[in-house]
Amino acid sequence: MRRRTVLTGVVASAAALALAACAPSGPEEGGSASGTSGAADTLRIATTTDVVNLNPMLGNSRTDSWVTDLMYPRLLTIAADGSKQPSLATSWGYSDDGRTGWYDIRDDFTWSDGEKLTAADVAYTINTIKTQNPKGGVVNGFMGSVDTAKAVSDTRVEVSLTRPDSIVVPEVGFWMTVVPEHVFSKHATIDDFANDADWVSAGPYRLKTVAKGQSYTLERVEGYPLAPNGKPTLAAVEFKVYPDVNTEILALKKGDVDVIANALPPAQVRSLQSTEGIDVAEVPGLGFTHMTYNMKRAPLDDARVRQALAHAVDYGSIREVAVQGQAVTANSSPITDSLKQYANPDLTEYAYDPEKSRQLLAEAGVQNPTFRMIYSLQDPVVSAWTSIVKEGAAKAGITIELQGLDRNTYLAKTAEGDYDIYAGSFAIMDEPVSNMALQYLPKGAINYSQVDDPALTDLIQQAQATVDADQQKVLVRQAAAYVHDQMIDNVMYVQNLYVAHRSDWSGFVTKPSELLSIIDPESLARVTRTP
């Protein structure tokens, strides 16, 4: 039966190497999925990015997260509306007028080497991230007010804060994965710990074999509390690396893989929806796609130049042509309608107006500027619209030099600030204050605009310090308006994503964003194959 499914159930949130000798040459359009299938209890997942590192405390790629999430649990998971839900933690909150955060955790998690997972592991993970500030880690950005964490019992950890901070408990709870203290504490410097052998897991699966650039195979861990009856349904999970999404699709049709977990290009969605033997699943979008302008580089430090660039983008064509109508406007705001209670209703999208761009450039005293834009070649959606950006800018007298990069080189250049324009996607906008802190505070972990603006910093820090919901909403809207008006971040659209799997697999749980998708640990602990 030909069908498109929207998954239901529990709804919550080293370059990629080409396999030259074995990668398929290109996808067929439409038709049917055929070919041999793998073992009934092994799920094979295609990815277009190789693993960079297997230490979850360090910055990592998408595939790193997919693999390590199956071994190292999060305290909290996420719903489609951005709300937090229990996972390892059963309850959480604040005490002492907001100066102490706390988590109560389950008592039935055990590491695969037999050691109990306790609050001491949680406290160790928090304290190590805070004191060592591992390179590239996102969680660091939520810990500005963290003093120290302490396990006050086997099932309760308390986090002392230097000031009330509304983002610490929910964001650390969701974004941080808990690691085993008895393993990781043997390494004095976390940045130097590759975690590339002898893995210990408290998730549903444990990494067993690695073929760099080709595959990563995990085996079942008995006694995973979040699985049905405490036992994951799969004997093994295998991640297979492909050079691009087209070879992934052909592999799915041939039966060489069972799931494509990264987002499908919009142009391929309709084709796969009509393919026998394949189901296409919609994944809620809580993030956005954007371009940021490096404000440390002249003339991008002038708001008029950034506004000129914003007016030189044909957003309608991007959404209709490149994204195939599968996206909606973000109103050029970092707080989109996905979080409607915080979105500023007064903000509207920058109009595509090349003449306005020319006027703003003239006011700034800038003529015929040239800018270099970086983007990931492994992101098929962004890659599809970069030429539209280049063509639109040319009509305003602006030259855009496109630099498409393999994913890991792209991440490295992003970390170094080696670009004029950054194009990419923000996976999950779950907490507006914390996400703006990450993006727009001077030391924010993902401050790709390189912005250091005292007025914006003050608004974000005020919103972060208050626990009054109404006051926080006002401050968030003011901050969003400032980002919009100064064009600190050109937020272009919000897109629901689509992934695919072979129809003989069922039981997937979908969660928002490509980060979680249908291969979240809870999902992979319960999927089954129809004989």
C-alpha positions as CSV (number, residue, x, y, z in Angstrom):
1,M,0.0,0.0,0.0
2,R,1.2,3.4,-0.9
3,R,1.0,5.7,2.1
4,R,2.3,8.7,3.9
5,T,2.4,8.4,7.7
6,V,2.6,11.0,10.4
7,L,4.0,9.1,13.3
8,T,2.1,9.3,16.6
9,G,2.6,7.9,20.1
10,V,4.8,9.6,22.5
11,V,5.5,12.9,20.8
12,A,7.9,15.2,22.5
13,S,12.7,17.2,20.8
14,A,36.9,14.0,10.0
15,A,34.7,14.7,7.0
16,A,31.9,12.6,5.9
17,L,33.7,10.1,3.7
18,A,32.4,9.0,0.3
19,L,32.2,5.2,0.0
20,A,33.6,5.3,-3.5
21,A,33.8,1.5,-3.8
22,C,30.3,0.7,-2.6
23,A,28.1,3.7,-2.7
24,P,25.2,3.6,-5.2
25,S,25.5,5.9,-8.1
26,G,22.1,7.7,-7.9
27,P,18.5,7.2,-7.0
28,E,15.6,6.0,-9.1
29,E,12.5,8.1,-9.1
30,G,9.2,6.6,-7.9
31,G,8.7,2.9,-8.5
32,S,8.9,0.4,-5.7
33,A,11.3,-0.5,-2.9
34,S,12.7,-4.0,-3.4
35,G,15.9,-6.0,-2.7
36,T,17.1,-8.0,0.2
37,S,16.4,-7.0,3.8
38,G,18.6,-7.3,6.8
39,A,18.1,-9.4,9.9
40,A,14.7,-9.0,11.4
41,D,16.1,-7.7,14.7
42,T,18.7,-5.3,13.3
43,L,17.8,-1.8,12.2
44,R,20.1,-0.2,9.6
45,I,20.1,3.6,9.6
46,A,21.5,5.8,6.8
47,T,23.4,9.0,7.5
48,T,25.3,11.4,5.4
49,T,27.7,12.5,8.1
50,D,30.5,10.5,9.7
51,V,31.2,10.5,13.4
52,V,33.6,13.2,14.6
53,N,34.1,12.0,18.1
54,L,32.4,9.7,20.5
55,N,32.8,11.8,23.7
56,P,29.3,13.3,24.2
57,M,30.8,16.1,26.4
58,L,32.5,17.6,23.4
59,G,31.0,19.4,20.4
60,N,29.9,16.9,17.8
61,S,28.1,16.2,14.6
62,R,24.6,15.0,14.0
63,T,25.7,11.4,13.8
64,D,27.8,11.7,16.9
65,S,24.6,12.6,18.8
66,W,22.6,9.8,17.3
67,V,25.2,7.2,18.3
68,T,26.0,8.6,21.8
69,D,22.4,9.3,22.7
70,L,21.8,5.5,22.5
71,M,24.4,5.1,25.3
72,Y,24.2,8.1,27.5
73,P,20.8,9.2,28.8
74,R,19.4,12.7,29.0
75,L,17.6,13.9,32.2
76,L,14.7,15.2,30.2
77,T,13.2,14.7,26.8
78,I,11.0,17.1,24.8
79,A,7.5,17.4,23.3
80,A,6.5,18.8,20.0
81,D,5.6,22.1,21.6
82,G,9.0,22.5,23.3
83,S,7.8,21.4,26.7
84,K,10.1,19.2,28.8
85,Q,9.1,15.6,29.7
86,P,10.6,13.1,32.1
87,S,13.4,10.7,31.0
88,L,16.1,9.8,33.4
89,A,14.8,12.5,35.7
90,T,11.3,12.0,37.2
91,S,10.9,15.6,38.5
92,W,12.8,18.9,38.5
93,G,12.6,22.4,39.6
94,Y,14.0,25.3,41.8
95,S,14.2,26.1,45.5
96,D,15.8,28.8,47.6
97,D,14.2,31.6,45.7
98,G,15.6,30.3,42.4
99,R,19.2,29.9,43.6
100,T,19.2,26.1,43.7
101,G,18.1,23.8,40.8
102,W,17.4,20.2,41.4
103,Y,16.6,16.9,39.7
104,D,15.1,13.7,41.1
105,I,16.2,10.7,39.0
106,R,15.1,7.1,38.5
107,D,16.7,4.4,40.6
108,D,16.6,1.7,38.0
109,F,19.2,2.7,35.5
110,T,22.4,0.7,35.4
111,W,25.6,1.0,33.3
112,S,26.4,-1.9,31.1
113,D,29.4,-2.9,33.2
114,G,27.1,-3.4,36.2
115,E,27.6,-0.1,38.0
116,K,24.5,1.7,39.1
117,L,23.7,5.1,37.5
118,T,23.2,7.5,40.4
119,A,23.0,11.2,41.0
120,A,26.7,11.2,41.5
121,D,27.1,10.6,37.7
122,V,24.8,13.6,37.0
123,A,26.7,15.8,39.4
124,Y,30.0,14.7,37.9
125,T,28.9,15.5,34.4
126,I,27.6,19.0,35.3
127,N,30.7,19.9,37.3
128,T,33.1,18.6,34.6
129,I,31.3,20.6,31.9
130,K,31.3,23.7,34.2
131,T,35.0,23.5,35.3
132,Q,36.6,22.2,32.1
133,N,34.4,23.9,29.5
134,P,34.9,21.2,26.9
135,K,35.6,22.5,23.4
136,G,32.5,22.9,21.2
137,G,30.0,21.9,23.8
138,V,26.6,23.5,23.6
139,V,25.7,22.7,27.3
140,N,28.4,25.1,28.5
141,G,26.3,28.0,27.2
142,F,23.5,27.2,29.8
143,M,25.9,27.2,32.7
144,G,26.9,30.8,33.2
145,S,25.2,30.9,36.6
146,V,26.1,27.4,37.8
147,D,28.4,27.2,40.8
148,T,28.5,23.6,41.6
149,A,26.4,20.4,41.5
150,K,26.1,17.9,44.4
151,A,24.5,14.5,44.8
152,V,22.6,14.8,48.0
153,S,21.4,11.2,47.7
154,D,21.6,8.4,45.1
155,T,18.5,9.8,43.3
156,R,18.7,13.6,43.9
157,V,21.2,16.2,42.6
158,E,21.2,19.8,43.6
159,V,22.8,22.6,41.5
160,S,23.9,25.7,43.3
161,L,23.5,28.9,41.3
162,T,25.2,32.3,41.7
163,R,21.9,34.0,40.8
164,P,18.4,33.0,39.9
165,D,18.5,31.6,36.3
166,S,15.3,30.2,34.7
167,I,17.2,28.4,31.9
168,V,19.6,26.1,33.8
169,V,17.3,23.3,34.9
170,P,15.3,22.8,31.7
171,E,18.1,23.3,29.3
172,V,20.9,21.4,31.1
173,G,18.3,18.7,31.7
174,F,17.5,18.4,28.0
175,W,20.8,19.1,26.2
176,M,23.2,17.3,28.6
177,T,23.8,13.6,28.3
178,V,24.9,11.9,31.5
179,V,28.2,10.0,31.5
180,P,29.6,7.4,33.9
181,E,31.8,9.0,36.5
182,H,33.8,5.8,37.1
183,V,34.9,5.8,33.4
184,F,35.3,9.4,32.5
185,S,36.9,10.6,35.7
186,K,40.0,8.5,34.9
187,H,40.8,11.1,32.3
188,A,42.0,14.4,33.8
189,T,41.3,16.5,30.7
190,I,38.0,15.7,29.0
191,D,39.1,17.4,25.7
192,D,41.8,14.7,25.4
193,F,39.4,11.7,26.0
194,A,38.3,10.3,22.6
195,N,36.1,7.6,24.2
196,D,36.9,5.4,21.2
197,A,36.9,2.0,22.8
198,D,35.5,-0.1,25.7
199,W,32.2,1.8,25.8
200,V,29.9,1.7,28.8
201,S,26.2,2.4,28.2
202,A,23.1,3.1,30.3
203,G,21.0,3.4,27.1
204,P,19.2,0.8,25.1
205,Y,22.3,0.0,23.0
206,R,26.1,-0.1,23.3
207,L,28.6,0.6,20.6
208,K,30.4,-2.6,19.6
209,T,32.2,-2.1,16.3
210,V,33.4,0.9,14.3
211,A,34.4,1.0,10.6
212,K,35.4,4.7,10.3
213,G,33.7,6.4,7.4
214,Q,31.5,3.3,6.8
215,S,29.5,2.0,9.7
216,Y,28.9,2.1,13.5
217,T,27.2,-0.9,15.1
218,L,25.6,-1.0,18.5
219,E,24.3,-4.1,20.3
220,R,21.4,-4.4,22.7
221,V,21.8,-3.6,26.4
222,E,19.6,-5.8,28.6
223,G,17.6,-4.1,31.2
224,Y,16.8,-0.7,29.8
225,P,14.0,0.7,32.0
226,L,12.4,2.8,29.2
227,A,11.9,-0.1,26.9
228,P,8.7,-2.2,26.9
229,N,9.2,-4.8,29.6
230,G,12.7,-3.4,30.2
231,K,14.2,-5.0,27.1
232,P,15.0,-3.2,23.8
233,T,13.3,-4.8,20.9
234,L,16.3,-4.8,18.6
235,A,19.4,-6.9,18.9
236,A,21.5,-4.3,17.0
237,V,21.4,-0.9,15.4
238,E,23.8,-0.1,12.6
239,F,24.5,3.4,11.3
240,K,25.7,3.3,7.7
241,V,27.5,6.4,6.2
242,Y,26.7,7.5,2.7
243,P,28.2,10.4,0.7
244,D,24.9,12.1,0.0
245,V,21.1,11.8,0.4
246,N,20.6,10.5,-3.1
247,T,22.7,7.4,-2.4
248,E,20.8,7.0,0.9
249,I,17.5,7.0,-1.0
250,L,18.7,4.4,-3.5
251,A,19.9,2.3,-0.6
252,L,16.5,2.6,1.1
253,K,14.7,1.5,-2.1
254,K,17.1,-1.4,-2.6
255,G,16.7,-2.6,1.0
256,D,20.3,-1.9,2.0
257,V,19.1,0.3,4.8
258,D,15.8,0.5,6.8
259,V,15.7,4.2,7.8
260,I,16.9,7.6,6.5
261,A,17.0,9.7,9.7
262,N,18.3,12.9,8.3
263,A,15.8,15.3,6.7
264,L,14.8,14.4,3.1
265,P,15.2,17.1,0.4
266,P,11.8,18.5,-0.3
267,A,12.0,17.5,-4.0
268,Q,12.3,13.9,-2.9
269,V,9.5,13.8,-0.5
270,R,6.7,13.4,-3.0
271,S,8.6,10.7,-4.9
272,L,9.1,8.6,-1.8
273,Q,5.5,9.1,-0.7
274,S,4.4,7.3,-3.9
275,T,7.0,4.5,-3.6
276,E,5.7,1.0,-2.6
277,G,7.3,-0.4,0.5
278,I,8.4,3.0,1.9
279,D,6.7,5.2,4.5
280,V,7.4,8.9,4.8
281,A,7.0,10.4,8.3
282,E,6.6,14.0,9.2
283,V,8.8,15.3,12.0
284,P,7.6,18.5,13.8
285,G,9.9,21.5,13.4
286,L,10.9,23.6,16.4
287,G,13.9,25.2,14.7
288,F,14.5,27.5,11.8
289,T,16.8,28.1,8.9
290,H,18.8,31.3,8.8
291,M,21.8,33.3,7.5
292,T,24.0,35.2,9.9
293,Y,26.3,38.0,9.0
294,N,29.7,38.1,10.7
295,M,29.5,41.4,12.6
296,K,33.3,41.3,13.4
297,R,34.0,42.0,9.7
298,A,33.5,45.3,8.0
299,P,31.2,46.4,6.5
300,L,28.9,43.8,8.1
301,D,29.3,45.7,11.4
302,D,27.0,48.3,9.9
303,A,23.3,47.5,10.4
304,R,22.5,49.1,7.1
305,V,24.6,46.7,5.2
306,R,23.0,43.7,7.0
307,Q,19.6,45.2,6.2
308,A,20.6,45.6,2.6
309,L,21.5,41.9,2.4
310,A,18.2,41.0,4.0
311,H,16.2,43.0,1.4
312,A,18.2,41.2,-1.3
313,V,16.8,37.8,-0.5
314,D,13.8,36.4,-2.4
315,Y,12.2,34.5,0.5
316,G,9.1,33.5,-1.4
317,S,11.0,31.8,-4.1
318,I,13.2,30.0,-1.6
319,R,10.2,28.6,0.2
320,E,8.2,27.7,-2.9
321,V,11.0,26.5,-5.2
322,A,13.9,25.2,-3.0
323,V,11.7,24.0,-0.1
324,Q,8.8,22.9,-2.3
325,G,6.2,24.8,-0.3
326,Q,7.1,22.8,2.9
327,A,8.0,25.9,5.0
328,V,6.4,29.0,6.4
329,T,7.9,32.5,7.0
330,A,9.6,33.2,10.3
331,N,8.8,36.9,9.9
332,S,12.6,37.5,10.1
333,S,12.4,36.9,13.8
334,P,14.4,34.6,16.0
335,I,11.2,33.8,18.0
336,T,8.9,32.1,15.5
337,D,5.3,31.1,15.6
338,S,6.4,27.7,16.8
339,L,6.5,29.4,20.2
340,K,3.5,31.5,19.6
341,Q,3.2,32.8,23.2
342,Y,6.6,34.5,22.9
343,A,6.4,35.6,19.2
344,N,6.2,39.3,18.6
345,P,3.1,39.8,16.4
346,D,4.4,43.2,15.2
347,L,7.4,41.8,13.3
348,T,7.1,41.0,9.6
349,E,9.4,39.5,7.0
350,Y,11.9,41.8,5.2
351,A,10.6,42.5,1.7
352,Y,12.6,41.4,-1.3
353,D,13.5,44.8,-2.7
354,P,16.9,45.1,-4.5
355,E,16.4,48.8,-4.9
356,K,16.0,49.2,-1.2
357,S,19.2,47.2,-0.8
358,R,21.0,49.6,-3.1
359,Q,19.7,52.6,-1.2
360,L,20.9,51.2,2.1
361,L,24.3,50.4,0.7
362,A,24.6,53.9,-0.6
363,E,23.7,55.3,2.8
364,A,26.4,53.1,4.3
365,G,29.0,54.3,1.7
366,V,29.4,50.8,0.4
367,Q,29.6,50.0,-3.3
368,N,29.5,46.6,-5.0
369,P,30.5,44.5,-1.9
370,T,31.6,40.9,-2.1
371,F,30.8,38.4,0.6
372,R,31.7,34.7,1.1
373,M,28.9,32.4,2.3
374,I,29.6,29.0,3.8
375,Y,27.1,26.1,3.9
376,S,27.2,22.4,4.4
377,L,27.0,20.2,1.2
378,Q,25.4,17.6,3.4
379,D,22.4,19.9,4.0
380,P,20.4,19.3,0.8
381,V,17.8,22.0,1.6
382,V,20.2,24.8,2.2
383,S,22.3,23.7,-0.8
384,A,19.1,24.0,-2.9
385,W,18.6,27.7,-2.2
386,T,22.1,29.1,-2.1
387,S,22.0,30.0,-5.8
388,I,18.7,31.9,-5.3
389,V,20.4,34.0,-2.6
390,K,23.4,34.6,-4.9
391,E,21.1,35.6,-7.8
392,G,18.9,37.9,-5.7
393,A,21.9,39.7,-4.2
394,A,23.4,40.2,-7.7
395,K,20.3,42.3,-8.6
396,A,21.2,44.6,-5.7
397,G,24.9,44.9,-6.8
398,I,26.1,42.4,-4.1
399,T,28.4,39.5,-5.0
400,I,28.0,36.4,-3.0
401,E,30.7,33.8,-3.3
402,L,29.3,30.4,-2.4
403,Q,31.5,28.0,-0.5
404,G,29.9,24.6,-0.1
405,L,31.8,22.4,2.3
406,D,31.8,18.9,3.7
407,R,30.0,18.9,7.0
408,N,33.0,18.7,9.3
409,T,35.0,21.4,7.5
410,Y,31.9,23.6,7.6
411,L,31.7,23.1,11.4
412,A,35.4,23.9,11.8
413,K,35.1,27.1,9.8
414,T,32.0,28.0,11.8
415,A,33.8,27.6,15.1
416,E,36.7,29.7,13.8
417,G,34.4,32.5,12.5
418,D,36.0,32.0,9.1
419,Y,33.1,33.3,6.9
420,D,31.2,36.5,6.0
421,I,27.8,34.8,5.9
422,Y,26.9,31.6,7.6
423,A,23.9,29.6,6.2
424,G,22.5,26.8,8.2
425,S,19.7,25.6,10.5
426,F,18.9,25.8,14.2
427,A,17.5,22.4,15.1
428,I,15.5,23.1,18.2
429,M,14.1,26.4,19.5
430,D,12.7,25.0,22.8
431,E,13.4,27.8,25.3
432,P,13.4,31.3,23.8
433,V,15.5,32.9,26.5
434,S,18.2,30.2,26.6
435,N,18.4,30.0,22.8
436,M,18.8,33.7,22.5
437,A,21.5,33.6,25.1
438,L,23.3,30.9,23.1
439,Q,23.0,32.9,19.9
440,Y,23.4,36.5,20.8
441,L,25.4,36.9,24.1
442,P,29.0,37.7,23.4
443,K,30.2,34.2,24.7
444,G,27.2,32.3,23.4
445,A,28.2,28.8,22.1
446,I,26.4,29.4,18.8
447,N,26.9,33.1,18.4
448,Y,27.4,32.9,14.6
449,S,26.6,36.6,14.1
450,Q,29.7,37.3,16.3
451,V,27.5,39.9,18.0
452,D,28.5,41.8,21.1
453,D,25.7,44.4,21.6
454,P,25.2,45.8,25.2
455,A,21.6,46.7,24.6
456,L,20.7,43.2,23.3
457,T,22.8,41.6,26.1
458,D,20.9,43.5,28.7
459,L,17.5,42.5,27.4
460,I,18.5,38.8,27.3
461,Q,20.0,38.8,30.7
462,Q,16.9,40.5,32.2
463,A,14.7,37.8,30.7
464,Q,17.0,35.1,32.0
465,A,17.0,36.4,35.5
466,T,13.2,36.7,36.0
467,V,10.8,33.9,36.9
468,D,7.8,36.1,36.2
469,A,6.3,34.6,33.0
470,D,4.6,37.8,31.8
471,Q,7.7,40.0,32.4
472,Q,9.8,37.4,30.6
473,K,7.5,37.4,27.6
474,V,7.7,41.2,27.3
475,L,11.5,41.1,27.4
476,V,11.7,38.2,24.9
477,R,9.6,40.2,22.4
478,Q,11.7,43.3,22.9
479,A,14.9,41.3,22.2
480,A,13.4,39.6,19.2
481,A,12.4,43.0,17.8
482,Y,16.0,44.3,18.3
483,V,17.4,41.3,16.5
484,H,14.9,41.9,13.7
485,D,15.4,45.6,13.3
486,Q,19.2,45.5,13.5
487,M,19.3,42.4,11.3
488,I,21.5,40.5,13.7
489,D,20.1,37.2,12.4
490,N,18.3,36.7,9.1
491,V,15.8,34.0,10.2
492,M,14.2,32.9,6.9
493,Y,11.7,30.1,7.5
494,V,10.4,27.3,9.7
495,Q,10.1,23.9,8.1
496,N,8.6,20.6,9.2
497,L,10.9,17.8,8.2
498,Y,10.4,14.5,6.5
499,V,12.2,11.2,7.1
500,A,11.6,7.8,5.6
501,H,11.7,4.1,6.6
502,R,10.8,0.8,5.0
503,S,7.1,-0.1,5.6
504,D,7.8,-3.4,7.3
505,W,9.1,-1.5,10.4
506,S,6.6,0.0,12.9
507,G,6.5,1.3,16.4
508,F,8.6,4.4,15.9
509,V,8.2,7.3,18.3
510,T,8.6,10.8,16.7
511,K,10.1,13.8,18.4
512,P,10.8,17.2,17.1
513,S,13.8,18.1,14.9
514,E,16.4,16.2,13.0
515,L,18.4,15.7,16.2
516,L,15.7,13.4,17.7
517,S,13.6,12.5,14.7
518,I,12.4,8.8,14.8
519,I,15.7,7.5,16.2
520,D,15.5,8.8,19.7
521,P,16.5,6.1,22.2
522,E,12.9,5.7,23.3
523,S,11.9,5.1,19.7
524,L,14.6,2.6,18.9
525,A,14.0,0.7,22.1
526,R,10.5,-0.3,20.8
527,V,10.5,-0.6,17.0
528,T,9.7,-4.0,15.5
529,R,9.7,-5.6,12.1
530,T,6.7,-7.3,10.6
531,P,7.7,-10.8,9.4
